[in-house]
Amino acid sequence: MRRPELVAIVAMARNGVIGKDGAMPWRMPSDLKRYRHLTMGKPMIMGRKTLDAIGRVLDGRDTIVLTRSADLPYKGALLAHSPETALDLAFQCARKRGADEVAIVGGAEVYRLLLDRTDRLMVTEIDTVVEGDAVFPAIDPAIWHKFHEETCSRAENDSADSRFLIYERRRD
């Protein structure tokens, strides 16, 4: 069995900002529904601050937390102190679940640490420019090929319009 694909799932402003003060600087319930759909039944790798922002371990998914902390106050989360350990745990969980993907879900440092091993990017680009303290790494067109793009209609409670983009790592 080949290894599950590593898929980074991220929502970011046009200027690459993904967070401010430990939270997303927008309100996008429609994207949270997409996030649930994209991550359900899969292992997720995240940092401790991302788990703190969520506030709980999400149902139907394995939560692997890449952190320097000695422990986590979240029952059911799996602790990893290195990217290699996080990936090993995620691949084990994927095999147990029969999942063909592992979701990398943030924050900025986790994306940065795993981007060179990531196979696909699933990006919700929020049509806004905001200030923030967490930024997604630049998407280099020499490395990433955009093969899907769709404009998303703003739902009733969304704070902005958005686009959903999928990039695959170039293999040439």
C-alpha positions, 0 to 999 in steps of 0.5 A: 500500500502506498503512503497516503497523500499529504494535503494541506488545507488552509483558508487565507486572505489574499495577502497570505494571512491565516490568523491573528491573535490565535484566531481566523480574522474572518467569519466563513461558516460556509468554509467550515462546512467544506473543512469538515467535509475535506477532513472527515475520516482522516488524520489531521496534523496541527499545532497546539495553537490551532487545537487551542483555537478549535478548543476540542478534538474534532469527531470522526478524525484523528488529531495529531498535535505537533508541539514542543509541549510535554502534554496536551489538555485534550483527551484523544489528541496524539502528541508528536514532538517532531514532524517525523513523529507526526507523520508516522502517527498520521500514516499509522492512523490513516492505515487503520482508518483506510484513509488515502489522505492525511490533512495538514491543517495549520498553523503557519509553523506546521505548514512551513515544516511540512510543505516540502513533503506536501502533495496537494494544497486545498486553499480557500482564498478569502477575498480580503486583505487583513493584518495578522501574525500567521501567514501561509508560505508563498505558493511558488508556481514553479513547484505548484500547479493550480488545476482547480479553481472555483468562485464561491458565492458568499453565504449569508453569514460569511464575512467575504467572498472566496475562491476555492483552489487546488494545487498539486506538486509539479512532478516534472 
